Amino acid sequence: MIVTSHNEKIKNIIKDRSKRLKGLQRALARCKRGSKNRYKIKLKIQRLWQKIRNARKHLIHDITNKLIKENAEEYNINFIGNVEGREAFSGEIDAIITDGFTGNVFLKTVEGLGKFVKRSLTKN
């Protein structure tokens, strides 16, 4: 259970899945190495880890969206929601919030494009 500063309770589904993960890891420890059952359990663990990772991303996305929507007028933020990359420079967007990897890829691409345009303009 996650409680926000406004005493709103959000169910943490990650904890439920971590209990299932614990059981699968115990079952994996009991299996003989190289057996087909061990391979099947490893696949189940991999899928469960992926579900946990996606649940974390979804939970963070929901919480941040909710907080921004609640405080957008107070801080004079023009909150749009999900946007495409082509809309990033339209002038309607004040800030873009992403996870670390996506934001870094976007930032490096924009930096590289800016340097390329600058070099192209200075040559001519």
Secondary structure as GFF3:
##gff-version 3
##sequence-region A 1 124
A	DSSP	beta_strand	2	3	.	.	.	ID=ss1
A	DSSP	beta_strand	9	10	.	.	.	ID=ss2
A	DSSP	alpha_helix	13	30	.	.	.	ID=ss3
A	DSSP	alpha_helix	36	71	.	.	.	ID=ss4
A	DSSP	three_ten_helix	85	87	.	.	.	ID=ss5
A	DSSP	alpha_helix	100	123	.	.	.	ID=ss6
###
